[in-house]
Each structure stands twice: as C-alpha cells, then as structure tokens.
C-alpha cells in the first residue's frame, strides 16, 4: 500500500526538479578581460589620499592605479611609482602639498590627476 504513495511522491519530486531546472536563469556572463573596456587608452583608475588633512609630522596614505601606461610619474617625487593597477604608500609632507600623478602610454600622451594634502597647524 505504501509503494504507490512512494512512487507518486518520487514522480512529483522529479517533475518539480525538472520544472525548477528549466526556469533557472542563465549564468551571468563573465568578462574575459576586465581591462578590455579601456582599449589602448591610458587611464588613471584611482588616485586618492587616505586623509586630505594631517597634523604636522603626520603621515598620509596615497593610493593610485593606472592601466595601459608605460611610464608613471609623481610630482613632487616622494616615492618610486610604477605602472600598476593598485599601489599605496605613505607620505609625510612638512607643509600643504599638491601631488600630481602623470601616466603616459605608448603614444606619449600624458594623463594627469592631482590631489592635495593639507598640513594643519
């Protein structure tokens, strides 16, 4: 007597499983190359300071990231910078300082961004 009930339950579970499989959304498309959206264009993807104001003798974190760059410069030069997607370092300015990051690609067209760290007195 319990065998027909078991068969009906198994059949119902199988039907529900198949219905769920057919209604599942397709998997999301994964972009093969996340840098492809930039083409060959040089781009500063991030350039920021951890704090825009510090106390005298204090230090501030600066982070930057570039794509498609062959050369990167920081003015004033306080740390060696390289063409990388993400890098951070500390600076200890004695006075309010404007930092400018410049990136150049194979075409030698510069792209720049600036930020200022204020030394509060």
Secondary structure, DSSP 8 states (H G I E B T S, - for coil): -HHHHHHHHHHHHHHHHHHHHHHS-------S-TTGGGTT--EEEEEEES-SEEETT--EEEEEEEES-SEEEEES--S---S-S-EEEEE--SS-EEEEEEEE-TT--EEEEEEEEEEE-
